[in-house]
Amino acid sequence: MSIGFLLSSSRESVVWRGPKKNAMIKQFLAEVRWGDLDYLIVDTPPGTSDEHISLLESLRPILAPPSPSPALPTLSALLVSTPQALALLDVSKELSFVRRTQLPLLGLVENMSGYVCPHCGDVVGVFGQGGAEDFCRREEERKASTVEGEGGGCAFLGRIPIDRELVALLDD
């Protein structure tokens, strides 16, 4: 679901301040008929903002952090980043938000981690490579050097390369 589906034109922009955006988030969560879901994935902008807080405040009462029963839904964060240092600075802020709000963290995925040449199969790190994995390694080292329960730690979950076929499918 996207606010873009409700606009009269795909070229129209949404210029809203926090209260209006927060109201729309709450309305989407309350009024959209999601059906019987196994997962609800919410793609948020980088960093931390009112949207993140509104989502957490709206979802936490419904999906309390890890339930003792695997049959009950849980609320958790999955961080996604490109390999660049600037993008990982946002991830650092997001990780701080996750810790401060005690939101369980699944881990970090490196997106656009390289381009696979369709002719020779070589991987070219267009945006760099390995930044997310290095970030997680540093977080794990930090965790090992801190008092238990004081944060640190971020599991590296893998890389997703740039895929020309996927790009073409998304453009259609």
Secondary structure by P-SEA (a helix, b strand, c coil): ccccccccccccccccccaaaaaaaaaaacccccccccbbbbbbcccccaaaaaaaaacccccccccccccbbbbbbbbbbcccaaaaaaaaaaaaaaaaaccccccccccccbbbcccccccccccccaaaaaaaaaaaaaaaacccccbbbbbbcccccccaaaaaaaac
